[in-house]
Amino acid sequence: ESTGWSCSYAEFGKQWYQRRVRGKKNLNLTSLFSADYLPYDLPYDLPVVGLPRTCACGKTNSLEHCLSCTRGGYVHLRHNQLRDLTANLLEEAGCKDVTIEPRLLPLSTERFQLRSAITGDDARLDVAARGLWSPMERTLLDIRVFNSLAPSNANLSVKQVLDKHQQEKKRCYEERVTQVEKCSFTPVVMSTTGVMGDEADRLYKQIALRLATRTSQSYSDCMRYIRQRVSFCLIKTLVVSRRGFRGSRSERVQRDVDLNLLYSDRNMAFE
């Protein structure tokens, strides 16, 4: 199918970016970033240039594999970026005591009905904030960004996958949070393409409502602002995971360097 664009790959991405998101503040992408995101966003079979055919782990360097491969730490990077963004949005919305990775209180004699409940003394969640749902109430969030292209999700609808991950988070933490921490618990589940679960959608709508009240802006503008920031956070992490380096450190850094040779070459360059 023809796209109607007669230009290079990078220029194509630049023009798409300018047409779609031109004028948005703090939402900047390079031409390469916007071009790399085209296969995610448009129904055109556009190749991503400049990538090896085989991953450093030995498997085919496909889109699905890039989003799931644990080498390079890009799966954790995607999670941490969304975690930090959510904490930043909570602070902008006026929530107090916003912390990242708060530790849960250690257990003594508490017993839970579900065997899947996390009982370790070193357990922690992703974000904590006070005053989100009601004044003085503390809320704990646990974030998960899953790969919607993974083979384990092939036979399930997006709604079913979102519900599965939400229920898993609740089975692990909700009973402990409500009974021991005396807080509310909200699982924030999202796909790599930006599809949110019911709880995550309710969370960001509440943040938008508080942000609108605090800044005297309309609710729709605040909701659009939040969705844009979340979308660009995911776009950047997706592209980085697609192009990021997954080899060993010895391949990236040349350890055996002759410093005398480098010093002589530098002197020759200035002569």
KOLLOVO-283069 format. One record per residue (C-alpha): residue in three letters; y, x, z. Coordinates in steps of 0.05 Angstrom, whole numbers, padded with zeros to 5 digits. Example, Ala and Ser with C-alpha at 12.3 -4.5 7.8 and 13.67 -1.06 7.14 Angstrom:
   rest    north     east       up
    ala   -00090    00246    00156
    ser   -00021    00273    00143
//
This chain:
   rest    north     east       up
    glu    00000    00000    00000
    ser    00067    00028   -00020
    thr    00119    00036    00033
    gly    00178    00035   -00014
    trp    00203    00102    00013
    ser    00210    00161   -00033
    cys    00221    00219    00015
    ser    00184    00272    00054
    tyr    00142    00257    00115
    ala    00193    00280    00166
    glu    00251    00247    00129
    phe    00211    00182    00126
    gly    00204    00183    00201
    lys    00278    00199    00210
    gln    00299    00140    00166
    trp    00251    00093    00202
    tyr    00279    00115    00269
    gln    00351    00105    00246
    arg    00337    00036    00219
    arg    00298    00012    00280
    val    00330    00043    00342
    arg    00396    00072    00318
    gly    00451    00067    00370
    lys    00408    00065    00432
    lys    00432    00110    00488
    asn    00385    00161    00519
    leu    00329    00142    00470
    asn    00330    00202    00425
    leu    00271    00224    00382
    thr    00268    00281    00333
    ser    00247    00268    00261
    leu    00178    00297    00276
    phe    00169    00251    00337
    ser    00189    00189    00299
    ala    00145    00207    00239
    asp    00085    00221    00283
    tyr    00092    00152    00315
    leu    00089    00116    00248
    pro    00013    00110    00247
    tyr    00016    00074    00314
    asp    00071    00026    00295
    leu    00066    00011    00221
    pro    00007   -00016    00179
    tyr    00010    00043    00131
    asp   -00044    00095    00127
    leu    00002    00154    00135
    pro   -00030    00222    00150
    val   -00004    00264    00208
    val    00009    00332    00178
    gly    00002    00400    00212
    leu   -00057    00382    00257
    pro   -00125    00418    00260
    arg   -00185    00377    00240
    thr   -00224    00399    00302
    cys   -00202    00396    00374
    ala   -00209    00456    00420
    cys   -00267    00420    00455
    gly   -00305    00419    00389
    lys   -00299    00346    00371
    thr   -00263    00315    00312
    asn   -00188    00313    00323
    ser   -00180    00238    00312
    leu   -00126    00193    00341
    glu   -00175    00162    00390
    his   -00199    00230    00413
    cys   -00129    00257    00424
    leu   -00114    00200    00471
    ser   -00178    00211    00511
    cys   -00188    00286    00511
    thr   -00178    00314    00581
    arg   -00163    00385    00557
    gly   -00090    00404    00562
    gly   -00074    00354    00617
    tyr   -00042    00303    00570
    val   -00078    00243    00600
    his   -00047    00260    00668
    leu    00020    00274    00634
    arg    00020    00204    00605
    his    00006    00173    00673
    asn    00056    00216    00710
    gln    00113    00201    00661
    leu    00104    00126    00669
    arg    00099    00135    00745
    asp    00164    00174    00748
    leu    00199    00125    00702
    thr    00177    00065    00744
    ala    00203    00100    00807
    asn    00269    00114    00772
    leu    00275    00041    00751
    leu    00262    00018    00822
    glu    00318    00062    00848
    glu    00365    00035    00794
    ala    00347   -00036    00816
    gly    00369   -00020    00887
    cys    00302   -00014    00922
    lys    00300    00030    00984
    asp    00252    00084    01007
    val    00225    00097    00937
    thr    00173    00151    00941
    ile    00122    00181    00893
    glu    00049    00188    00914
    pro    00055    00162    00985
    arg   -00005    00176    01030
    leu   -00041    00117    01061
    leu   -00051    00112    01136
    pro   -00118    00141    01159
    leu   -00172    00092    01179
    ser   -00201    00087    01249
    thr   -00248    00027    01260
    glu   -00227   -00016    01200
    arg   -00282   -00044    01157
    phe   -00273   -00076    01089
    gln   -00313   -00129    01054
    leu   -00316   -00094    00987
    arg   -00357   -00031    00982
    ser   -00312   -00005    00926
    ala   -00252    00000    00973
    ile   -00224    00070    00979
    thr   -00234    00094    01051
    gly   -00216    00168    01047
    asp   -00163    00196    01093
    asp   -00130    00232    01034
    ala   -00121    00168    00994
    arg   -00053    00158    00961
    leu   -00021    00111    00911
    asp    00030    00125    00857
    val    00096    00093    00879
    ala    00122    00059    00942
    ala    00187    00019    00947
    arg    00219   -00027    00997
    gly    00255   -00092    00980
    leu    00224   -00106    00912
    trp    00194   -00175    00924
    ser    00229   -00193    00988
    pro    00278   -00158    01036
    met    00247   -00104    01080
    glu    00178   -00114    01050
    arg    00144   -00050    01027
    thr    00107   -00051    00961
    leu    00055   -00001    00937
    leu    00041    00009    00863
    asp   -00018    00041    00828
    ile   -00010    00058    00754
    arg   -00062    00064    00699
    val   -00050    00076    00625
    phe   -00115    00066    00587
    asn   -00134    00083    00515
    ser   -00141    00018    00477
    leu   -00176    00054    00420
    ala   -00233    00080    00464
    pro   -00304    00060    00443
    ser   -00315    00028    00511
    asn   -00261   -00023    00494
    ala   -00285   -00038    00424
    asn   -00323   -00102    00441
    leu   -00269   -00130    00488
    ser   -00203   -00163    00475
    val   -00139   -00130    00501
    lys   -00133   -00186    00552
    gln   -00203   -00173    00578
    val   -00191   -00098    00583
    leu   -00126   -00108    00621
    asp   -00159   -00156    00669
    lys   -00218   -00108    00680
    his   -00172   -00051    00699
    gln   -00128   -00095    00743
    gln   -00188   -00122    00781
    glu   -00215   -00051    00790
    lys   -00150   -00028    00821
    lys   -00149   -00088    00867
    arg   -00220   -00077    00890
    cys   -00203   -00005    00907
    tyr   -00137   -00013    00943
    glu   -00113   -00084    00955
    glu   -00154   -00099    01018
    arg   -00135   -00033    01051
    val   -00061   -00040    01032
    thr   -00054   -00111    01058
    gln   -00095   -00102    01122
    val   -00078   -00031    01144
    glu   -00011   -00016    01111
    lys    00014   -00088    01118
    cys    00046   -00082    01050
    ser    00040   -00117    00983
    phe    00000   -00085    00927
    thr    00015   -00088    00852
    pro   -00030   -00055    00800
    val    00010   -00031    00740
    val   -00039   -00030    00681
    met   -00016   -00015    00611
    ser   -00048    00006    00545
    thr   -00026    00068    00506
    thr    00007    00021    00456
    gly    00050   -00012    00509
    val    00012   -00077    00522
    met    00022   -00095    00596
    gly   -00023   -00131    00644
    asp    00001   -00194    00680
    glu    00018   -00156    00744
    ala    00056   -00101    00707
    asp    00095   -00153    00666
    arg    00114   -00190    00731
    leu    00135   -00124    00762
    tyr    00183   -00103    00707
    lys    00212   -00173    00703
    gln    00227   -00170    00777
    ile    00260   -00102    00768
    ala    00301   -00131    00710
    leu    00322   -00190    00754
    arg    00345   -00144    00811
    leu    00379   -00097    00761
    ala    00417   -00156    00730
    thr    00440   -00179    00799
    arg    00463   -00110    00818
    thr    00499   -00091    00754
    ser    00525   -00161    00734
    gln    00491   -00154    00667
    ser    00450   -00208    00634
    tyr    00376   -00212    00650
    ser    00358   -00206    00576
    asp    00398   -00142    00569
    cys    00365   -00112    00630
    met    00296   -00132    00606
    arg    00309   -00102    00538
    tyr    00334   -00038    00571
    ile    00270   -00032    00613
    arg    00224   -00046    00554
    gln    00259    00006    00512
    arg    00252    00059    00565
    val    00179    00043    00576
    ser    00166    00042    00501
    phe    00199    00109    00489
    cys    00163    00140    00549
    leu    00097    00120    00518
    ile    00117    00142    00448
    lys    00135    00211    00470
    thr    00072    00221    00511
    leu    00029    00195    00454
    val    00060    00244    00404
    val    00055    00302    00454
    ser   -00018    00286    00466
    arg   -00029    00286    00391
    arg    00005    00352    00377
    gly   -00004    00387    00444
    phe   -00041    00453    00453
    arg   -00112    00446    00481
    gly   -00138    00517    00473
    ser   -00149    00568    00527
    arg   -00091    00605    00559
    ser   -00113    00671    00528
    glu   -00102    00641    00459
    arg   -00032    00619    00476
    val   -00007    00682    00512
    gln   -00018    00751    00485
    arg   -00034    00792    00546
    asp   -00043    00862    00516
    val    00028    00877    00494
    asp    00053    00948    00483
    leu    00121    00945    00519
    asn    00141    01014    00492
    leu    00130    00989    00421
    leu    00172    00927    00434
    tyr    00227    00969    00464
    ser    00229    01016    00405
    asp    00230    00958    00356
    arg    00289    00927    00394
    asn    00328    00993    00391
    met    00315    00998    00316
    ala    00341    00927    00306
    phe    00408    00945    00338
    glu    00418    01011    00302
//
